[in-house]
Amino acid sequence: MTRPAILNLPSAILAFITVAGCTVGPDYRAPHLDVPDSFGSWTGGAVGQGVDLNRWWIALNDPALDALIDQSIAGNLDLREAEARLREARAQRGVVAADRFPGVNATGSYRRSKTSENAFSVGGGGDSGAGTSDSAFSFQRPGDTTDLFQAGFDASWELDLFGGVRRAVEAADADLDAVYENRRNVLATLVAEVARNYAELRGYQRQIGIAERNVKIQIDAADVARAKARLAGGSELEVARAEAQTAQTRSQIPLLEQQRDAAAHRLAILTGRPPRALFDSLTAAKTEAIPSGPPVVAPGLPAELLRRRPDVRRAERELAAATARVGEATADLYPRFTLTGAVGLQSETVRHLTDWKSHFWNFGPSFSWPIFDAGRIRSNVSVQESRTAQADARYRKAVLTALEEVENALTAYSKEQSRRTQLTEAVARNRRAVELANTLYQGGARDFLNVIDAQRALLVTEDALAQSDRTVTTNLVALFKALGCGAGH
């Protein structure tokens, strides 16, 4: 072959690739889903009503919570793992994409050999079939010892005529997107967990304070009962009842403290530190303020939710990756064309290795086509098609789950606020009842049982109000998480 013909061969091959190249398998299109026009009775309003969706917890107006969330984003181990997986996916995408390009290797070798004394042989040449140079070819007498030095480059390039590699890269791109959305989902879950545990901790502190105040009230009432008993205006029965009520209220405090401590331990773990690392700073202040947010949060439109929720976006990207792998598997049904070549130097002596006569080269295409594989390739195509159907079902389920969570969160947030309003009124009425019961008892118009009943009712409603305040906040946190907020920090 002449030198001009050799130079024109790559151009001819590239022209063939341009004409013959195609991509087998289904082209991905995101499924069309029928979603409602609104959530419940909500028909308008932008999601969050002006709240920064990436930092929605700012709306709770609690600097301590803001600091905790910043610490958790910096130190949480689940988030670090998700970020490491993202780096892995980027690197894996590079591994797959490298198959689109030729592979070139630098080679070098030295070999010393001795021929049999009972046979005549022709020396020279390499043992790789790469080619031989003029200076590396010689006749060898029986028993001769020879050296062979070789250095050069070899290359191989599988032509992606049917798009198997392109489909693999497409799948890797979708996998990378899915891992990125998984990291966003971990972040959204993390900030919601921190906010929920913080609200629970403050709620338990509120309940502990209520119980301690009621213990003091009940101790005072017991003192009054003892005083009346000494003056023969009361009885030991009333004293025993008062002391029993006090002991019962005190018994609730250790359980509440245990729940408070567990929330503090969990917050430390969420920030990537040992369980007791934040305990003193979180519990020393004795604050009973439960963070609260806006009374109404606009959920936006369901169609916007699908574009915002990271778990839904991840499921959609996983479906795209599964679809691309159907094409990757289908490409195995078609021939594989490969270009190979080598260029280098061969010589029996180092002194002549760089001579022009020591050079060699070879170039040539090859192809392979599976004729019989007992159905392995077609079975693999069926496997990938089945996985695509599974991914499609998971995506549709993720959409329905997202819609359900928003509807439930909206209802829970609204209804708990209504419940809190009623409990606030009940607490005010029970406080008045305790005042009246104490006044009537001290005046001798009622027995001590009325005082105990009034105090018990007050404790129950105050405790229920504290729990409701906490639940309102945790329901708000759940609503923001259901809306996909907090995933873009």
Residue pairs with C-beta under 8 A, 6 or more apart in sequence:
6 363
9 363
13 159
13 339
13 365
17 159
17 161
20 161
21 159
21 160
21 161
21 162
21 163
22 161
22 162
22 163
23 162
23 163
23 166
23 167
23 327
24 162
24 163
24 164
24 167
24 327
24 330
24 331
24 333
24 334
25 163
25 167
25 323
25 324
25 326
25 327
25 328
25 329
25 330
25 331
26 323
26 326
26 327
28 170
28 174
28 319
28 320
28 323
28 324
30 316
30 319
30 320
31 319
31 392
31 395
31 396
33 306
33 396
33 399
35 302
35 303
35 306
35 399
35 403
36 302
36 403
37 43
37 301
37 302
38 301
38 302
39 299
39 302
39 403
39 406
39 407
39 410
40 407
40 410
40 411
42 298
42 299
42 410
44 298
45 298
45 300
46 298
46 300
47 53
47 298
47 299
47 300
47 304
47 308
47 483
47 485
48 56
48 297
48 298
48 300
48 480
48 483
48 485
49 294
49 296
49 297
49 298
51 58
51 59
51 294
51 297
51 485
52 58
53 308
53 483
53 485
53 486
53 488
54 485
54 486
54 487
54 488
54 489
55 486
55 489
56 480
56 485
56 486
57 65
57 66
57 69
57 191
57 195
57 480
57 486
58 66
59 293
59 294
60 195
60 291
60 292
60 293
60 473
60 476
61 291
61 292
61 293
62 198
62 289
62 291
64 198
65 194
65 195
65 198
65 291
68 194
68 198
68 267
68 271
68 278
69 191
69 194
69 195
71 271
72 79
72 190
72 191
72 194
72 270
72 271
72 272
73 79
73 187
73 190
73 191
73 489
74 271
74 272
75 271
75 272
75 273
76 190
76 270
76 271
76 272
77 272
78 186
78 190
79 183
79 186
79 187
79 190
80 272
82 179
82 182
82 183
82 186
82 187
83 183
85 179
85 182
85 183
86 176
86 179
86 180
86 183
88 179
89 172
89 175
89 176
89 179
89 180
90 176
92 172
92 175
92 176
93 169
93 172
93 173
93 175
93 176
96 165
96 168
96 169
96 171
96 172
97 169
97 172
99 158
99 160
99 165
99 168
100 160
100 165
100 166
100 169
101 157
102 155
102 156
102 157
102 339
103 155
103 156
103 157
104 153
104 154
104 155
105 153
105 154
105 155
106 152
106 153
107 128
107 150
107 151
107 152
107 153
107 154
107 342
107 344
108 150
108 151
108 152
109 126
109 148
109 149
109 150
109 151
110 147
110 148
110 149
110 150
111 127
111 147
111 148
111 150
112 145
112 146
112 147
112 148
113 123
113 145
113 146
113 148
114 143
114 144
114 145
114 146
115 121
115 123
115 140
115 141
115 142
115 143
115 144
115 145
115 146
116 142
116 143
117 142
117 143
118 142
119 142
120 140
120 141
120 142
121 140
122 137
122 138
122 139
122 140
123 137
123 138
123 139
123 140
123 144
123 146
123 348
124 132
124 136
124 137
124 138
124 148
124 346
124 348
125 132
125 136
125 137
125 346
126 132
126 136
126 148
126 150
126 346
130 150
130 152
130 154
130 342
130 344
130 360
130 362
131 342
131 344
131 346
131 360
131 361
131 362
132 346
132 360
133 345
133 346
133 347
133 357
133 358
133 359
133 360
134 357
134 358
135 346
135 347
135 348
135 352
135 355
135 357
135 358
136 148
136 150
136 346
136 347
136 348
136 358
136 360
138 146
138 348
140 146
146 348
147 348
147 349
148 346
148 347
148 348
149 345
149 346
149 347
149 348
149 349
149 350
149 353
150 344
150 345
150 346
151 344
151 345
151 353
152 342
152 343
152 344
152 345
152 360
153 342
153 343
153 344
154 340
154 341
154 342
154 343
154 344
155 339
155 340
155 341
155 342
156 338
156 339
156 340
157 338
157 339
157 340
158 165
158 336
158 337
158 338
159 337
159 338
159 339
160 166
161 334
161 335
161 337
162 331
162 334
163 327
163 331
164 327
164 328
164 330
164 331
164 332
167 324
167 325
167 326
167 327
167 328
167 331
168 324
168 325
168 328
170 320
170 321
170 324
170 327
171 320
171 321
171 322
171 324
171 325
171 328
172 321
174 317
174 318
174 320
174 321
174 324
175 317
175 318
175 321
177 313
177 317
177 320
178 314
178 317
178 318
178 321
181 310
181 311
181 313
181 314
181 317
182 310
182 314
184 310
184 313
184 487
184 488
185 310
185 311
185 314
185 487
187 486
187 487
187 489
188 310
188 481
188 484
188 485
188 486
188 487
189 481
190 270
191 486
191 489
192 477
192 478
192 480
192 481
192 486
193 266
193 270
194 267
194 270
194 271
195 291
195 473
195 477
196 474
196 477
196 478
197 263
197 266
197 267
197 270
198 263
198 267
198 291
199 290
199 291
199 470
199 473
199 474
199 477
200 259
200 263
200 470
200 474
201 260
201 263
201 264
201 267
201 282
201 283
202 287
202 288
202 289
202 290
202 291
202 470
203 290
203 466
203 467
203 469
203 470
203 473
204 256
204 257
204 259
204 260
204 263
205 260
205 283
205 286
205 287
205 288
206 288
206 290
206 466
206 469
206 470
207 252
207 256
207 463
207 466
207 467
208 253
208 256
208 257
208 260
209 286
209 288
210 459
210 462
210 463
210 466
211 249
211 250
211 252
211 253
211 256
211 459
211 463
212 253
214 249
214 455
214 458
214 459
214 462
215 246
215 249
215 250
215 253
217 434
217 455
218 242
218 245
218 246
218 249
218 455
219 246
221 242
221 245
221 438
221 448
221 451
221 452
221 455
222 239
222 242
222 243
222 245
222 246
224 438
224 441
224 442
225 234
225 238
225 239
225 241
225 242
225 448
226 234
226 239
227 234
228 234
228 238
229 235
229 236
229 238
229 239
233 444
234 448
238 447
238 448
238 449
241 448
241 449
241 452
242 448
242 451
242 452
245 452
245 455
245 456
249 459
260 283
261 279
261 283
264 278
264 279
264 282
264 283
265 275
265 276
265 279
267 278
267 282
268 274
268 275
268 276
268 277
268 278
268 279
269 275
271 277
271 278
288 466
290 466
290 469
290 470
290 473
291 473
292 469
292 472
292 473
292 476
293 473
293 476
295 417
297 413
297 476
297 479
297 480
297 483
299 305
299 406
299 410
299 479
299 483
300 483
302 403
302 406
305 312
305 402
305 403
305 406
305 483
305 484
306 312
306 313
306 399
306 402
307 313
308 483
308 484
308 485
308 487
309 402
309 483
309 484
310 484
310 487
311 398
311 402
312 395
312 398
312 399
312 402
312 484
314 398
315 391
315 394
315 395
315 397
315 398
315 399
316 395
318 391
318 394
318 395
319 388
319 391
319 392
319 394
319 395
321 391
322 384
322 387
322 388
322 390
322 391
323 388
323 391
325 384
325 387
325 388
326 381
326 384
326 385
326 388
328 384
329 377
329 380
329 381
329 383
329 384
330 381
332 370
332 377
332 380
333 370
333 377
333 378
333 381
334 369
335 367
335 368
335 369
336 367
336 368
336 369
337 365
337 366
337 367
338 365
338 366
338 367
338 368
339 363
339 364
339 365
340 363
340 364
340 365
340 366
341 361
341 362
341 363
341 364
342 360
342 361
342 362
342 363
343 359
343 360
343 361
344 359
344 360
344 361
345 353
345 354
345 358
345 359
345 360
346 353
346 358
346 360
347 353
347 355
347 358
352 358
370 377
402 482
402 484
405 478
405 482
406 479
406 482
406 483
408 482
409 475
409 478
409 479
409 481
409 482
409 483
410 479
412 475
412 478
412 479
413 472
413 475
413 476
413 478
413 479
416 468
416 471
416 472
416 475
417 472
419 468
420 465
420 468
420 469
420 472
423 461
423 464
423 465
423 468
424 465
426 461
426 464
426 465
427 458
427 461
427 462
427 465
430 454
430 457
430 458
430 461
430 462
431 458
433 454
433 457
433 458
434 451
434 454
434 455
434 458
436 454
437 446
437 450
437 451
437 453
437 454
437 455
438 451
438 454
440 446
440 450
441 447
441 448
441 450
441 451
480 486
